[in-house]
Structures are given as C-alpha cells and as structure tokens.
Amino acid sequence: LNPQPIRNPMPFMIGGGGEKVTLRLVAQYATIWNGQGEPDELAHKNRVLDEWCERVGRDPAEIERSAQLFPPQQDKLDAYLKAGITHFICDRRASATTRGSVPGLARMRQRAVV
C-alpha cells in the first residue's frame, strides 16, 4: 500500500450483524466490528460477539465496537455507549445533538470520553 498504513497491523473492519456467520468472522479476524441498529439491538449483538470470541479463543477487548448512526440515533449517544459502542460513524445530516456542525460533533466526542 502506498502510503503505508499508520497503524500496524492495519485495522480490519467487518460490518454486519449476522449472528451465525458474520459475528463469527469478526471474532476470528476483525479488529473493529461495525453494526447498525438501536442500542438494545447492538448490546445483544455485542453479547453474541463476546460468545463467539470465547468459542474461538480470542479476548473480546481486542475488538473495537462501532456503529453507524443516522440523525435520529445520534440523540441516543449515551445509550450506545452503555451498549458497548465506542466508535461512532455519524451521518452528516443534522440532528438535535449535532446540528450538522463540527462543534456539535465535538460535543458528542466529549460525552464519549469518560
């Protein structure tokens, strides 16, 4: 690759929520898992991913948990944090929290850094 990745090994993200195949592959190979859905759904998927990690002999803490959040979901940041999501990919359209602005996204970041 040119330019070379900043992180070595290069992060490997797998997105999806299939509990039988996708989350098993995440447990085996990924450094980041990306899901979509409401906080309770992602909390459940996190538990399933942790179970797959146990089955394949991997520490679940090695996998960063991320979610793509659309404007209505961006107002539920605290619930996503509680569900175990620590990396947010936010749709650029405005929500009440972000107001589509860099300062709004910075406020989200401050709330996430606890």
C-alpha positions in Angstrom: 0.0 0.0 0.0 1.2 3.5 -0.8 1.1 5.4 1.5 1.7 2.8 4.2 -0.9 2.4 7.0 -0.3 4.5 10.1 -1.3 1.6 12.4 0.5 -1.7 12.1 -1.2 -4.1 11.8 -3.7 -2.2 9.7 -7.1 -2.2 11.3 -9.6 -4.7 9.7 -13.3 -3.7 10.0 -16.1 -6.1 9.3 -19.6 -4.7 9.3 -22.8 -6.6 9.7 -24.9 -8.4 12.3 -25.4 -12.0 11.2 -25.1 -14.0 14.4 -24.1 -17.3 12.9 -21.5 -16.2 10.3 -20.7 -12.6 10.3 -20.1 -12.2 14.0 -18.0 -15.4 14.0 -15.8 -14.0 11.3 -15.5 -10.8 13.3 -14.4 -12.8 16.3 -11.8 -14.6 14.2 -10.3 -11.8 12.1 -11.5 -8.3 12.7 -10.0 -5.5 14.8 -13.2 -3.4 14.5 -16.8 -4.5 14.3 -19.4 -2.1 12.8 -23.1 -2.6 13.3 -26.3 -0.7 12.7 -29.4 -0.6 14.8 -30.8 0.6 18.1 -28.8 0.4 21.3 -30.6 -2.6 22.6 -30.0 -4.5 19.4 -26.3 -3.6 19.4 -26.0 -4.6 23.1 -27.4 -8.0 22.1 -25.0 -8.3 19.1 -22.1 -7.4 21.4 -23.0 -10.2 23.7 -23.2 -12.6 20.8 -19.8 -11.4 19.5 -18.3 -11.9 23.0 -19.6 -15.5 22.9 -18.0 -16.1 19.6 -14.7 -14.7 20.9 -14.9 -17.2 23.7 -15.5 -20.0 21.3 -12.6 -19.1 19.1 -10.2 -18.3 22.0 -10.0 -14.5 21.5 -10.1 -11.7 24.0 -13.3 -9.7 23.2 -11.5 -6.5 24.3 -9.3 -6.8 21.2 -12.2 -5.8 19.0 -13.4 -2.2 18.9 -17.1 -1.9 18.7 -18.5 0.7 16.2 -21.9 1.8 14.9 -23.2 3.8 12.0 -25.6 6.3 13.5 -28.2 8.2 11.5 -29.6 11.5 12.8 -32.5 10.1 14.9 -30.0 7.7 16.6 -27.4 10.4 17.3 -29.6 11.7 20.1 -29.1 8.4 21.9 -25.4 8.5 22.2 -25.4 7.7 26.0 -27.4 4.5 25.3 -25.0 3.4 22.6 -22.1 4.0 25.0 -23.9 1.9 27.6 -24.4 -0.8 24.9 -20.6 -1.0 24.4 -20.2 1.1 21.3 -17.1 3.3 21.4 -16.6 4.3 17.8 -19.3 6.3 16.0 -19.7 6.8 12.3 -22.2 9.6 12.0 -24.4 10.5 9.1 -23.6 14.1 8.1 -27.2 15.3 8.2 -28.2 17.4 11.2 -29.7 16.0 14.4 -30.8 17.8 17.5 -27.4 16.8 19.1 -25.0 17.6 16.3 -26.9 20.3 14.4 -24.8 19.2 11.4 -21.8 21.1 12.7 -18.2 20.4 13.8 -19.0 21.9 17.3 -21.9 19.5 17.6 -19.8 16.5 16.7 -17.1 17.8 19.2 -19.8 17.8 21.9 -20.6 14.2 21.0 -16.9 13.3 21.4 -16.7 15.0 24.8 -19.6 13.0 26.0 -18.0 9.8 24.7 -14.7 10.4 26.5 -15.5 9.3 30.0 
